[in-house]
Amino acid sequence: MIEMPENLVEMALKTIGDRWKVMIIQELMDGTKRFGEIKKELGTITQKVLTANLRALEEKGILIRTVYAQIPPRVEYTLTNFGYSLKPVLDSMREWAENYYNQNMKDFLPSLG
């Protein structure tokens, strides 16, 4: 039997906590995408970094890489059910960030009183 780690939040962060991994997962929440589509949406990510992160997410069972035997080769990426189960986590992070932003913007706005 495998012993569960003491700090599960740390384990989760090690699995998906990287900026690019989270953004890739978020991008795939809309459905299957090709490498070029993901790269275009993420903007400043390099091909090397995107490839490494896609491989890591595939190894962790977060996404599936499907290669179609055609010329030129077509490769698509889709979240697994496990990957889609991260939707409420990302939604919560987005809500937290919005609240944080709104709360901290008060400190930067000039006082009206």
Backbone as CSV, one residue per row, in Angstrom:
resi,resn,N_x,N_y,N_z,CA_x,CA_y,CA_z,C_x,C_y,C_z
1,MET,0.842,-1.170,0.000,0.000,0.000,0.000,0.898,1.248,0.000
2,ILE,0.541,2.218,-0.821,1.301,3.463,-0.910,0.848,4.394,0.209
3,GLU,1.829,4.952,0.916,1.515,5.873,1.998,1.219,7.260,1.424
4,MET,0.127,7.867,1.901,-0.255,9.193,1.438,0.708,10.231,2.018
5,PRO,1.137,11.172,1.179,2.033,12.223,1.675,1.352,13.036,2.774
6,GLU,2.170,13.574,3.664,1.637,14.392,4.751,1.040,15.686,4.237
7,ASN,1.717,16.331,3.330,1.262,17.632,2.850,0.702,17.481,1.433
8,LEU,-0.609,17.293,1.343,-1.248,17.074,0.049,-1.268,18.336,-0.810
9,VAL,-1.316,19.511,-0.186,-1.270,20.754,-0.955,0.077,20.874,-1.661
10,GLU,1.149,20.521,-0.956,2.478,20.555,-1.572,2.548,19.574,-2.743
11,MET,1.961,18.392,-2.572,1.947,17.402,-3.653,1.195,17.950,-4.866
12,ALA,0.055,18.599,-4.621,-0.721,19.183,-5.718,0.080,20.266,-6.424
13,LEU,0.761,21.106,-5.652,1.570,22.169,-6.255,2.719,21.612,-7.079
14,LYS,3.315,20.532,-6.620,4.397,19.915,-7.383,3.875,19.328,-8.695
15,THR,2.623,18.900,-8.697,2.040,18.292,-9.887,1.596,19.341,-10.896
16,ILE,0.900,20.379,-10.437,0.327,21.359,-11.374,0.654,22.801,-11.025
17,GLY,1.510,23.039,-10.038,1.721,24.377,-9.516,2.514,25.321,-10.381
18,ASP,3.136,24.840,-11.411,3.913,25.686,-12.309,2.973,26.589,-13.114
19,ARG,3.389,27.819,-13.324,2.572,28.799,-14.051,2.075,28.251,-15.389
20,TRP,2.978,27.684,-16.157,2.604,27.234,-17.498,1.678,26.036,-17.456
21,LYS,1.893,25.131,-16.515,1.016,23.959,-16.425,-0.419,24.383,-16.152
22,VAL,-0.584,25.299,-15.215,-1.932,25.768,-14.882,-2.564,26.448,-16.095
23,MET,-1.785,27.239,-16.814,-2.326,27.935,-17.985,-2.672,26.952,-19.115
24,ILE,-1.874,25.907,-19.265,-2.167,24.873,-20.270,-3.465,24.168,-19.908
25,ILE,-3.601,23.781,-18.652,-4.825,23.107,-18.198,-6.024,24.005,-18.431
26,GLN,-5.898,25.268,-18.067,-6.987,26.224,-18.260,-7.350,26.320,-19.736
27,GLU,-6.347,26.338,-20.591,-6.566,26.437,-22.035,-7.309,25.215,-22.573
28,LEU,-7.022,24.045,-22.025,-7.645,22.808,-22.502,-9.024,22.558,-21.898
29,MET,-9.440,23.378,-20.942,-10.783,23.232,-20.360,-11.858,23.405,-21.432
30,ASP,-11.540,24.156,-22.492,-12.497,24.381,-23.583,-12.583,23.198,-24.537
31,GLY,-11.671,22.237,-24.408,-11.691,21.070,-25.280,-10.340,20.812,-25.921
32,THR,-10.320,19.860,-26.801,-9.115,19.406,-27.479,-8.493,20.525,-28.313
33,LYS,-7.160,20.605,-28.234,-6.441,21.605,-29.024,-5.141,21.017,-29.543
34,ARG,-4.676,21.591,-30.646,-3.387,21.216,-31.210,-2.296,22.063,-30.577
35,PHE,-1.058,21.592,-30.729,0.106,22.266,-30.150,0.131,23.744,-30.513
36,GLY,-0.016,24.041,-31.801,0.048,25.421,-32.276,-1.032,26.305,-31.686
37,GLU,-2.221,25.738,-31.479,-3.315,26.510,-30.883,-2.997,26.874,-29.433
38,ILE,-2.450,25.909,-28.706,-2.087,26.159,-27.306,-0.999,27.219,-27.244
39,LYS,0.020,27.055,-28.071,1.140,28.005,-28.085,0.661,29.413,-28.410
40,LYS,-0.208,29.529,-29.387,-0.731,30.839,-29.790,-1.499,31.494,-28.636
41,GLU,-2.326,30.716,-27.952,-3.126,31.262,-26.855,-2.268,31.686,-25.662
42,LEU,-1.183,30.956,-25.420,-0.335,31.264,-24.266,0.655,32.386,-24.558
43,GLY,0.844,32.698,-25.807,1.653,33.863,-26.171,3.149,33.692,-26.009
44,THR,3.681,34.045,-24.849,5.131,34.143,-24.685,5.840,32.831,-24.368
45,ILE,5.125,31.739,-24.273,5.768,30.457,-23.961,6.608,29.997,-25.158
46,THR,7.774,29.437,-24.864,8.607,28.912,-25.950,8.148,27.502,-26.305
47,GLN,8.525,27.061,-27.484,8.167,25.718,-27.933,8.745,24.668,-26.984
48,LYS,9.990,24.885,-26.567,10.667,23.941,-25.669,9.938,23.822,-24.332
49,VAL,9.559,24.949,-23.754,8.876,24.948,-22.456,7.481,24.329,-22.591
50,LEU,6.773,24.656,-23.669,5.448,24.076,-23.883,5.541,22.567,-24.031
51,THR,6.490,22.104,-24.816,6.675,20.664,-25.007,6.973,19.967,-23.688
52,ALA,7.864,20.526,-22.900,8.225,19.921,-21.611,7.030,19.868,-20.669
53,ASN,6.239,20.927,-20.627,5.085,20.959,-19.737,3.977,20.026,-20.199
54,LEU,3.770,19.933,-21.511,2.777,18.987,-22.031,3.184,17.554,-21.689
55,ARG,4.459,17.237,-21.846,4.945,15.891,-21.504,4.753,15.595,-20.023
56,ALA,5.078,16.578,-19.175,4.933,16.388,-17.728,3.471,16.159,-17.357
57,LEU,2.565,16.919,-17.959,1.140,16.749,-17.668,0.621,15.409,-18.180
58,GLU,1.168,14.956,-19.289,0.796,13.631,-19.815,1.280,12.540,-18.860
59,GLU,2.505,12.656,-18.388,3.064,11.662,-17.451,2.260,11.593,-16.155
60,LYS,1.722,12.731,-15.730,0.942,12.790,-14.489,-0.510,12.369,-14.692
61,GLY,-0.903,12.071,-15.931,-2.272,11.636,-16.197,-3.278,12.769,-16.259
62,ILE,-2.794,13.997,-16.478,-3.677,15.164,-16.536,-4.224,15.362,-17.960
63,LEU,-3.422,15.001,-18.954,-3.886,15.133,-20.333,-3.462,13.923,-21.153
64,ILE,-4.092,13.812,-22.308,-3.799,12.735,-23.260,-3.281,13.381,-24.542
65,ARG,-2.219,12.816,-25.067,-1.640,13.265,-26.336,-2.019,12.232,-27.390
66,THR,-2.701,12.683,-28.432,-3.123,11.784,-29.503,-2.411,12.178,-30.783
67,VAL,-1.692,11.204,-31.369,-0.957,11.441,-32.609,-1.717,10.745,-33.736
68,TYR,-2.015,11.500,-34.785,-2.696,10.958,-35.953,-1.664,10.701,-37.044
69,ALA,-1.706,9.494,-37.600,-0.755,9.094,-38.636,-1.185,9.690,-39.971
70,GLN,-0.717,10.869,-40.225,-0.990,11.545,-41.492,0.179,12.462,-41.791
71,ILE,0.203,12.995,-42.982,1.280,13.903,-43.360,0.657,15.253,-43.684
72,PRO,1.053,16.324,-43.035,1.969,16.342,-41.885,1.293,15.739,-40.655
73,PRO,2.098,15.239,-39.709,1.521,14.622,-38.516,0.657,15.621,-37.743
74,ARG,-0.409,15.119,-37.188,-1.296,15.956,-36.376,-1.288,15.407,-34.961
75,VAL,-1.066,16.287,-33.992,-1.042,15.896,-32.585,-2.059,16.767,-31.859
76,GLU,-2.904,16.124,-31.065,-3.908,16.852,-30.295,-3.764,16.529,-28.818
77,TYR,-4.145,17.495,-28.001,-4.066,17.353,-26.550,-5.457,17.550,-25.960
78,THR,-5.828,16.642,-25.070,-7.133,16.675,-24.418,-6.938,16.360,-22.948
79,LEU,-7.678,17.042,-22.094,-7.621,16.716,-20.673,-8.268,15.364,-20.424
80,THR,-7.722,14.633,-19.480,-8.356,13.403,-19.021,-9.486,13.807,-18.068
81,ASN,-10.289,12.847,-17.645,-11.314,13.140,-16.641,-10.668,13.716,-15.388
82,PHE,-9.504,13.185,-15.058,-8.751,13.688,-13.906,-8.353,15.141,-14.126
83,GLY,-7.948,15.472,-15.350,-7.603,16.849,-15.683,-8.810,17.765,-15.598
84,TYR,-9.952,17.303,-16.139,-11.172,18.112,-16.063,-11.641,18.300,-14.627
85,SER,-11.262,17.386,-13.740,-11.669,17.519,-12.336,-11.001,18.721,-11.668
86,LEU,-10.031,19.336,-12.333,-9.371,20.536,-11.805,-10.180,21.808,-12.058
87,LYS,-11.264,21.716,-12.802,-12.068,22.902,-13.120,-12.505,23.655,-11.869
88,PRO,-13.090,23.011,-10.854,-13.487,23.778,-9.669,-12.291,24.421,-8.954
89,VAL,-11.142,23.788,-9.024,-9.932,24.352,-8.407,-9.541,25.639,-9.139
90,LEU,-9.510,25.585,-10.475,-9.158,26.768,-11.262,-10.207,27.864,-11.108
91,ASP,-11.489,27.475,-11.056,-12.549,28.462,-10.843,-12.377,29.151,-9.496
92,SER,-12.030,28.385,-8.476,-11.801,28.958,-7.140,-10.592,29.889,-7.148
93,MET,-9.540,29.487,-7.860,-8.355,30.342,-7.954,-8.689,31.653,-8.657
94,ARG,-9.488,31.555,-9.716,-9.889,32.757,-10.459,-10.717,33.672,-9.557
95,GLU,-11.660,33.108,-8.811,-12.493,33.898,-7.896,-11.637,34.541,-6.809
96,TRP,-10.698,33.774,-6.253,-9.817,34.313,-5.225,-9.002,35.476,-5.784
97,ALA,-8.453,35.307,-6.989,-7.639,36.346,-7.608,-8.462,37.605,-7.870
98,GLU,-9.694,37.431,-8.309,-10.563,38.583,-8.548,-10.840,39.323,-7.239
99,ASN,-11.140,38.583,-6.176,-11.370,39.200,-4.867,-10.112,39.897,-4.358
100,TYR,-8.987,39.256,-4.522,-7.717,39.830,-4.092,-7.438,41.128,-4.846
101,TYR,-7.633,41.084,-6.147,-7.413,42.262,-6.985,-8.335,43.402,-6.545
102,ASN,-9.614,43.099,-6.406,-10.582,44.130,-6.010,-10.278,44.700,-4.634
103,GLN,-9.898,43.865,-3.704,-9.582,44.316,-2.351,-8.339,45.202,-2.345
104,ASN,-7.338,44.816,-3.086,-6.085,45.560,-3.084,-6.122,46.800,-3.958
105,MET,-7.041,46.868,-4.891,-7.169,48.065,-5.722,-7.605,49.251,-4.873
106,LYS,-8.335,48.995,-3.788,-8.766,50.076,-2.897,-7.566,50.848,-2.365
107,ASP,-6.466,50.157,-2.157,-5.261,50.798,-1.639,-4.607,51.729,-2.656
108,PHE,-4.896,51.517,-3.933,-4.257,52.318,-4.980,-5.126,53.441,-5.520
109,LEU,-6.431,53.392,-5.198,-7.341,54.424,-5.688,-7.283,55.647,-4.777
110,PRO,-7.347,56.844,-5.336,-7.324,58.042,-4.490,-8.578,58.113,-3.623
111,SER,-8.407,58.639,-2.449,-9.516,58.772,-1.518,-10.490,59.838,-2.009
112,LEU,-11.784,59.509,-1.938,-12.814,60.466,-2.375,-13.345,61.269,-1.186
113,GLY,-12.915,60.944,0.012,-13.468,61.592,1.194,-12.698,62.686,1.697
